[in-house]
Amino acid sequence: MQLDREKVISALGGTNAVQGMDSEAKAEALEGYLSGQLDNSFFVRFGAPSKPLTVNDLEAQIDQRPIRRGIGTLFASGGTNPFGNRLADEPVNVSRLAPMPGNANLLDFFRLRFAPATHVLQSADTALAAGFPEEIVLACLLHDVAQTLMKADHGWWGAQLFEPYVSEQVTFAIRYHQALRFYPDPSVGYEYPNLYNLIFGTDYTPPPYIEAAYKYCRDHKWYMAARLVTVNDLYSFDPKHVVDAAKFMDIIGRHFKQPKEGLGNDNSGTAHMWRTIANPDAPL
């Protein structure tokens, strides 16, 4: 990243402020500045508005969009970023999907339907590097992939999708991370993401069912499982941090109950969801 010296000094408080810093303070300030720049480049790349909007501003844009913001990413060629804006370099038409194997496993879905899955792969890798239990790593790996099917209430969709195949704790963590992400927990260093001011509006208040889910989860024995998903959630991506889903093969093997018939063919309560992800071009 190329730096403009004057801009950096100005962002850090001006010449006098910088001169008053010791070497460690300067390093920390520069790291914070670079992190902010990376976040801003991510926001711009994914169609963020030029300035934060209010809830009413975002509501006024609903009938100005070709698709709804909650649509699953498999069902449109563009505009499925968190801001719901079609980007200039996105194709007009959807791409042709590669066929799924008849007895598809979870890694097949990562490779052929969830890809590039950068967000969840980096999230799981962060949890793995931090030494968290394998079930937490698995929850981080799975927590957002249901957004290929539906972005609205994706925590509940994701929990339902994976419920037949993972432990109750993993299901719980996936479901309730959606509510917890709106509520800081200083004990683990989790703060409200600045990104949410752009996505939801600067004056956004979570609806009553989210508040109720948060209060229920806060007093649950598995609260920390869901909270650790938010701790390892990432709100900007490092393009140089490439993670292969195969890295988690052993963890998946130990904690994911892969049906021998293949996902979507096992007559589970969520097999239809897997079939929809496998074949989103089905007309009825």
N, C-alpha and C positions, 0 to 999 in steps of 0.2 A: 504494500500500500504506500503510495507516494504521499508525503506530508508537506503541507504548507506551514513553514515555521511560524509565521505571524498568526495564522489562524489557530495553531495549536496553543501558542502563548496566550492569545486572547481567550480561548476556551477554558484555559486553566486559571484565569483570573487576572491576566495582565503581567507585565514585566516585573513589577514589584512583588507580586504574589509568588511568581516562579523563583525570583532571587531569594526569597525567604524560605524556600524549601531545601531540606537536605537531600542527599542523593536518593535515599529510600523513598521519601515523599514524592520526589519528581518521578521516580519509576512507577510508583503506584498511580499517580495522577495521569501519566502517559498511558498506562495500561487501561485505566478507566476511559480515557479519551478514545483510544483505539477500539475498545469494546463497543463504545457508543457509535463510532463510525461504522463498524461492522454491522451493528443492529440496523442503523439507518440504511445501509446499502441493501440489506435484506428486505427491509420494509419497502423501499423503492422498487426493488426487483419484483416483488410480489404484488405490486399494484396498490400500495397504501395511499390514502389521500394525502395531499400536500400539507394538510394541517389536521389536527384532531377535530372530530365532529361531535355533535351532541346526539343523543338517542333520537330526537325528533328529526335531525338532519338526515340520519341514516334511514329512518322510516320513510322519509319523503322520497328516497331513491328507489324504493321497492319496485315501482312500476316503470322505472327507467332501466331495468336490467333485463337481459334476455333469459336469464335463468335465476332461480331462487338461490339464496346464499347457502341454504342447508342441503343442497343436492349433493349426492355422492360423487366422488371424483371420476368414477368409471362412466358416468352417464352424460358427460359433456366434453367438448374439446377444449374449452377455455372458460375462464371466469370462475373456476372452482377453487381459486386461492382464498385465503381467509377474508379477503376484502370484497370478493364477488365481482371483481372487475376483469374483463377480458383484456389480456395484454397484447401488445402489437405483434409479438412474434409467435403467438399461439395460432395453430391451424384452424381453418374454418370448420373442417369436418373431423369427426372422431377417427381415431386410428383403428386399423384392423387388429384384433387381439389374437395372439397365438393360441392354438387349442390347448386345453388342459389335458393332462394324462387321465386315463380312466380311473385310476386309484390314487388321485392326487393327495399329496401330503401337505403339511403346513409350509415347508420350504418351497414346494411347487407354487403355492399361492403367493409367497413372498417374491418369487422370481417372475411369475407371469401375470399377477394381478395387483399386488401391493407395491411393486417396484415404482420408483426407486426407494421408497420407504426410508429416506435419509433421516427423517426426524426420529422415528422409533428406534432405528438401528443405532444412532448416536446416543439416544437416551439410554438404551440397554447397555451400550458399551461404557457409558459413564458410570452406571450403577455397578457394572462388573468390575471396573477399575477401582471403584471405591470399596470393594469387598462386601457388598450387600449380599444377603442370602439369595440363592438361585431362584426362588419363587418371586422375589422382588424384581430380579433381572428379567424374568419371563414376563411379569406384569408390565414392566417398562417396554419390553419388546412388542407387546400386543396392544397397549392401551389405546392407540389411535388408529389402528388399521381398519376399523369398521367405518372410518370416514370414506372409504372407497364405496361403501353402500349407502351411508347416510351420515351427514355431518351434524345435523341437529340431534341433540341428546345422544351424542356418540358414545358416552360412557355407558349408558344403558344398553344401546345397541351392541356395543362391544362385549359387555358382560354376558348378554344373552347369546351372542354368537359363539363364545368360547366356553360357556358354562358346562356343556356335556363332556369337555375334554381336559379341564384343568381343575385344580383344587378350589374349594370354597373361598379360601383366602385370596387367591389370584383373581377370581371372579369379583370378589368384594372390592379389591384394589382398583380394578379396571372401572367398575361401576361408579365408585364414589370419588375417583380422582376428578371427575367432571365438576362436582360441587366444591371440592376442597380448593381447587385452583383459584377461586375467587376470594379466598380468605387467608390472610397471612398467618404464619406461625413462626414467630421469632426464635422459638426454641430450636428450630432446625434450619434457620436462616432463609425461610421462604417468605418472599414479599410479593405483593400484587404486581403482576407483569405490566410494564409500561405498554407493551404491545396491545393489551386489552383496551386501553383508552382509544386506540385506533380502530380496533375491530368492533367493539361493543358501544363505544361512545364515552365521552369524558364524564357524563353524569349517570352512567349505567348503574342500576341496582339489580342484583340477581332476583329473579321471581321467587314467590313464596315456596315452591316445591324444592328449589335449590337450597334456600335457607333451611328448610326442614331436613333435607338430606344431609347438609353440613352438620346440623345439631345432632342428628342421629349418629352419624359417623364419628363425630368428635368424642362420643361416649362409648364407642364400640371397642371391643378388644383388638380388632384389626385396624384401628384408626391409623397406626403408623405405617401399615402396609400401603394404604391408599395415599397417605401423606408423602411417602418416599417416592411414589410415582411423580407427584408434583415437584418434589425436590430435584429429581433427575429429568424432569421435563425441560425442554430447551426452547427458547423463544427466539433464537437466531441459530443459524447453522454454519459450521466451519466447512467450507467447500473442500478443504484439504484433508478432512477427517473422513476417510472412506472406510466403511465397515461392510463386510460380507456377512449376509445372514447365516451362512454356514458356520460362522464362528460360534454360534449358539446351538449347534446341532446336538451336542451332548446334553445341554440343559433342556432342550426340547424333548430329547429322548427320555430323560428322567422324569419330566413333569407334564408332558403333553400326551394324552391318551389318543394316539393316532388310530382311527378305525381301519381295520384291514381292508374294508371295501373301498376306502378312499373318502375324503371329506365331501359330503353332498350325496353319498350313496349308502349311508349307514342307517337311514331311517331314524336318526336322532330328531329331537324337537327343533333343531336349528338347521337340519340338512337343506331345507329350502333356501335358507340365507346363503349357504355356501354355493348352491346351484345358481343363485342369482348373480353372485360375484363371478362365478365361472362363466356364465353366459348372459351378460347384461343386454345382449342384442335380441333376446327372445321377445317377440311382439306381444305375447299375452301370457 
